[in-house]
Amino acid sequence: MLERLILSGMSLLFLATTAVQAQGPVVRYGDPVPRDVREMYDAGLRYLIKTQDDSGAWKDGQAGPGVTGMAVMALLASGEDPNHGPYRVPIRKALRSMILSQNADTGFLGSGQGHDSMYQHGLGMLALSEAYGTVDDRTLWTEAAAGGQKGRPIGQALELAVRCAVTSAKNNPHGAWRYSPDAKDADTSVSGAVLMGLLGARNAGIEVPDETIDKAVKYYASMTGPNGQLGYSGGPGGGSDAVTSIGVLVLAIARQKALPQYVKASSYLKGRSLGNEQAGAEGYPTYTRYYRAQALFQADVAVWEKWNAGLVKEMKAMQAKDGSFAGFAGRGGGFGGTVDTSLALLSLAVNYKFLPVYER
């Protein structure tokens, strides 16, 4: 299961037009993407499209709306028109699959096949927030490809997903999230997936209570150790680079860069990323790099540029002939073709700066 792999190995975007600007070089949107990044990205997308099943989902070991959502985000991040471009059909098939997986009563996004968790829910919610307002869903359920299926619009599905996440946090003593919607404990990895989804929904125009965001921010602040390193669960500090990256990212997107905990955590992460560009990519490296890329970009563009140069070199060496990044399973652990490929592509997608999460 996705959540168990992440737990054993370690022990995701939205409009930020009013985000606090960090010091560093000006980010120039529209800069050309390096050719090697473009070629890697296109090859990875071809792999994803080839492995999408007839239902619109991806099911190569991992399955669920979160897995499908990561692939959707990778497709959206390419910058191609999602309504008329080459990825129109796979994006719309995937969105239908995700929406059909949603419980109409609770709003929970789940596959019903044993892979359900708040990881899946959070990542799926994030993908819906990216698609909402970008993908024209007026014919999502009426076009021939829908095959007679009937589901709710993207915005309605996103509102239901938000309600589920808000209710879960309200019933959690930490104001955060764990694997089950009814959990009473929390960790910074699962919470990152859900909080990013909520922040994405809020920035897309969906109502999200300030109280929910504020409590989650306090949780991340409480999990930040004196040196800026975040903890995974139970107490501050001592966690992986992945969870520290998550902490830096969510606090940045929540517009909390003035918090002392953010300053410490971003400083710690930058220190871990200088000199050896890929330092600290412990178990399940694609997961770590997915969050590190976004966190560094938000914290310090100059540091991200240096680290990103190393990332691109490593990705070129790791990509298989079929375009996938499944080879990570043999280098410190991995999730499999769809998840590792999607995460690897999304770590490179910061170069494109098309998904709103990649704006500063």
KENULUM-660423 format. One record per residue (C-alpha): residue in three letters; x, y, z. Coordinates in steps of 0.02 Angstrom, whole numbers, padded with zeros to 5 digits, always signed. Example, Ala and Ser with C-alpha at 12.3 -4.5 7.8 and 13.67 -1.06 7.14 Angstrom:
<recs>
ALA+00615-00225+00390/SER+00684-00053+00357/
</recs>
This chain:
<recs>
MET+00000+00000+00000/LEU+00058+00175-00041/GLU+00047+00236+00137/ARG+00142+00087+00208/LEU+00281+00105+00082/ILE+00301+00289+00123/LEU+00301+00252+00309/SER+00432+00116+00298/GLY+00539+00213+00176/MET+00535+00380+00265/SER+00507+00304+00451/LEU+00109+00860-00194/LEU-00014+01155-00317/PHE-00117+01308-00344/LEU-00134+01497-00370/ALA-00010+01594-00265/THR-00028+01767-00339/THR-00027+01848-00168/ALA+00107+01738-00092/VAL+00244+01821+00008/GLN+00394+01848-00104/ALA+00556+01772-00042/GLN+00724+01852-00073/GLY+00818+01789-00224/PRO+00824+01811-00412/VAL+00669+01861-00507/VAL+00573+01711-00574/ARG+00544+01733-00759/TYR+00389+01642-00819/GLY+00394+01591-01000/ASP+00581+01553-01000/PRO+00618+01410-01120/VAL+00626+01238-01041/PRO+00793+01151-01069/ARG+00785+01025-01210/ASP+00841+00878-01104/VAL+00704+00915-00976/ARG+00574+00927-01115/GLU+00630+00763-01192/MET+00629+00671-01025/TYR+00460+00742-00982/ASP+00380+00697-01147/ALA+00448+00519-01137/GLY+00379+00502-00961/LEU+00207+00563-01016/ARG+00206+00439-01160/TYR+00237+00302-01033/LEU+00093+00361-00925/ILE-00028+00371-01070/LYS+00022+00198-01129/THR-00009+00121-00957/GLN-00176+00206-00921/ASP-00314+00075-00917/ASP-00484+00085-01003/SER-00567+00154-00846/GLY-00450+00303-00847/ALA-00353+00247-00694/TRP-00178+00178-00669/LYS-00165+00012-00577/ASP+00012-00057-00587/GLY+00030-00113-00407/GLN-00029+00050-00333/ALA-00206+00108-00369/GLY-00330+00240-00316/PRO-00380+00421-00348/GLY-00216+00484-00276/VAL-00112+00379-00394/THR-00221+00432-00540/GLY-00216+00612-00478/MET-00026+00617-00481/ALA-00027+00563-00663/VAL-00159+00696-00701/MET-00050+00830-00621/ALA+00099+00773-00723/LEU-00005+00789-00882/LEU-00072+00960-00832/ALA+00102+01023-00787/SER+00165+00997-00965/GLY+00083+01160-01018/GLU-00015+01080-01158/ASP-00196+01138-01175/PRO-00297+01013-01070/ASN-00454+01046-01171/HIS-00388+01039-01350/GLY-00209+00975-01335/PRO-00136+00800-01355/TYR-00175+00748-01176/ARG-00358+00799-01177/VAL-00427+00621-01184/PRO-00317+00540-01049/ILE-00345+00689-00931/ARG-00534+00681-00948/LYS-00538+00491-00932/ALA-00434+00504-00774/LEU-00544+00639-00698/ARG-00700+00534-00728/SER-00616+00387-00644/MET-00570+00491-00492/ILE-00743+00567-00473/LEU-00828+00397-00489/SER-00718+00334-00347/GLN-00787+00467-00228/ASN-00910+00422-00091/ALA-01061+00533-00125/ASP-01107+00542+00059/THR-00939+00574+00143/GLY-00841+00650-00002/PHE-00699+00527+00028/LEU-00596+00487-00126/GLY-00556+00301-00123/SER-00533+00156-00241/GLY-00629+00030-00134/GLN-00490-00095-00172/GLY-00389-00094-00012/HIS-00278+00054-00055/ASP-00389+00187+00022/SER-00313+00314+00140/MET-00302+00500+00169/TYR-00146+00495+00059/GLN-00256+00448-00087/HIS-00387+00575-00035/GLY-00264+00718-00016/LEU-00172+00688-00179/GLY-00336+00663-00271/MET-00405+00824-00197/LEU-00248+00916-00253/ALA-00269+00851-00431/LEU-00451+00904-00434/SER-00401+01077-00374/GLU-00278+01091-00518/ALA-00406+01032-00644/TYR-00545+01144-00578/GLY-00557+01301-00682/THR-00429+01232-00805/VAL-00519+01083-00879/ASP-00685+01124-00961/ASP-00800+00989-00890/ARG-00962+01046-00970/THR-00958+00891-01080/LEU-00858+00781-00962/TRP-01004+00662-00936/THR-01094+00683-01102/GLU-00957+00649-01227/ALA-00950+00477-01308/ALA-00795+00429-01210/ALA-00895+00432-01049/GLY-00983+00273-01105/GLY-01147+00315-01022/GLN-01066+00352-00853/LYS-01138+00493-00751/GLY-01047+00591-00618/ARG-01036+00761-00535/PRO-00939+00912-00602/ILE-00759+00938-00548/GLY-00804+01084-00435/GLN-00938+00987-00344/ALA-00822+00838-00320/LEU-00689+00956-00251/GLU-00811+01036-00129/LEU-00860+00864-00064/ALA-00677+00814-00046/VAL-00642+00973+00052/ARG-00788+00938+00168/CYS-00719+00765+00205/ALA-00545+00833+00245/VAL-00614+00974+00354/THR-00723+00854+00453/SER-00577+00736+00478/ALA-00466+00876+00546/LYS-00604+00941+00658/ASN-00617+00771+00741/ASN-00428+00751+00758/PRO-00347+00814+00920/HIS-00197+00877+00821/GLY-00300+00967+00690/ALA-00207+00863+00561/TRP-00223+00694+00474/ARG-00169+00513+00474/TYR-00215+00365+00363/SER-00399+00350+00410/PRO-00523+00494+00404/ASP-00570+00446+00582/ALA-00391+00440+00649/LYS-00349+00524+00812/ASP-00161+00532+00781/ALA-00067+00624+00644/ASP+00093+00629+00544/THR+00176+00761+00437/SER+00177+00654+00279/VAL-00009+00612+00267/SER-00051+00786+00330/GLY+00054+00863+00192/ALA-00046+00775+00057/VAL-00212+00832+00132/LEU-00158+01008+00175/MET-00089+01038+00001/GLY-00255+00980-00068/LEU-00349+01101+00044/LEU-00235+01246+00002/GLY-00253+01207-00182/ALA-00442+01203-00165/ARG-00444+01367-00069/ASN-00337+01453-00198/ALA-00449+01385-00335/GLY-00598+01473-00255/ILE-00672+01335-00147/GLU-00719+01387+00030/VAL-00601+01311+00159/PRO-00620+01365+00342/ASP-00475+01470+00406/GLU-00484+01371+00567/THR-00438+01211+00477/ILE-00286+01290+00394/ASP-00232+01379+00553/LYS-00236+01221+00658/ALA-00137+01125+00527/VAL-00006+01264+00522/LYS+00009+01254+00712/TYR+00034+01066+00697/TYR+00180+01089+00577/ALA+00255+01223+00687/SER+00244+01104+00836/MET+00334+00969+00737/THR+00482+01081+00694/GLY+00639+01048+00796/PRO+00762+01181+00858/ASN+00875+01154+00706/GLY+00729+01165+00583/GLN+00714+00979+00550/LEU+00535+00918+00558/GLY+00476+00760+00643/TYR+00369+00627+00562/SER+00250+00587+00705/GLY+00245+00602+00893/GLY+00358+00750+00919/PRO+00470+00883+00840/GLY+00630+00849+00744/GLY+00718+00692+00689/GLY+00619+00662+00529/SER+00672+00635+00349/ASP+00714+00765+00219/ALA+00546+00723+00141/VAL+00444+00780+00290/THR+00553+00934+00316/SER+00523+00977+00133/ILE+00336+00953+00159/GLY+00341+01070+00308/VAL+00433+01205+00211/LEU+00313+01190+00065/VAL+00148+01193+00160/LEU+00202+01341+00267/ALA+00257+01436+00113/ILE+00096+01404+00019/ALA-00005+01444+00175/ARG+00085+01614+00173/GLN+00173+01584+00337/LYS+00352+01625+00287/ALA+00367+01745+00433/LEU+00350+01604+00558/PRO+00514+01566+00651/GLN+00484+01381+00616/TYR+00477+01414+00429/VAL+00638+01514+00435/LYS+00726+01374+00528/ALA+00656+01235+00421/SER+00695+01320+00256/SER+00871+01359+00315/TYR+00896+01178+00368/LEU+00831+01112+00201/LYS+00939+01232+00100/GLY+01091+01176+00198/ARG+01050+00995+00157/SER+01035+01038-00027/LEU+01195+01137-00055/GLY+01358+01057-00106/ASN+01284+00886-00141/GLU+01130+00921-00245/GLN+01044+00757-00206/ALA+01096+00744-00024/GLY+00969+00668+00092/ALA+00867+00574-00039/GLU+00836+00429+00078/GLY+00713+00287+00049/TYR+00584+00318-00087/PRO+00685+00456-00169/THR+00553+00508-00295/TYR+00438+00555-00151/THR+00576+00657-00068/ARG+00623+00746-00229/TYR+00442+00784-00271/TYR+00423+00888-00114/ARG+00602+00952-00105/ALA+00591+01027-00280/GLN+00437+01128-00235/ALA+00500+01176-00062/LEU+00668+01240-00125/PHE+00585+01338-00264/GLN+00473+01424-00137/ALA+00616+01453-00014/ASP+00761+01509-00124/VAL+00764+01508-00314/ALA+00954+01513-00322/VAL+00970+01358-00213/TRP+00834+01271-00313/GLU+00924+01309-00477/LYS+01084+01231-00413/TRP+00996+01079-00343/ASN+00888+01062-00498/ALA+01042+01051-00609/GLY+01095+00897-00513/LEU+00919+00828-00517/VAL+00910+00839-00707/LYS+01075+00746-00726/GLU+01017+00608-00610/MET+00847+00592-00693/LYS+00929+00571-00864/ALA+01033+00427-00796/MET+00882+00346-00711/GLN+00749+00354-00847/ALA+00714+00188-00932/LYS+00696+00167-01120/ASP+00507+00158-01102/GLY+00507+00329-01018/SER+00471+00268-00843/PHE+00570+00298-00684/ALA+00527+00130-00605/GLY+00713+00094-00583/PHE+00709+00190-00419/ALA+00641+00031-00340/GLY+00818-00038-00348/ARG+00900+00118-00276/GLY+00834+00146-00103/GLY+00655+00092-00132/GLY+00514+00142-00246/PHE+00329+00128-00276/GLY+00322+00062-00454/GLY+00299+00129-00629/THR+00153+00250-00616/VAL+00191+00327-00447/ASP+00380+00341-00467/THR+00362+00408-00644/SER+00230+00536-00593/LEU+00331+00595-00443/ALA+00490+00607-00546/LEU+00403+00707-00681/LEU+00324+00823-00553/SER+00494+00857-00475/LEU+00552+00910-00649/ALA+00391+01006-00683/VAL+00450+01154-00579/ASN+00553+01197-00733/TYR+00391+01226-00828/LYS+00304+01334-00698/PHE+00134+01299-00776/LEU+00044+01221-00629/PRO-00008+01360-00511/VAL+00087+01277-00367/TYR+00248+01318-00457/GLU+00213+01504-00451/ARG+00292+01607-00313/
</recs>
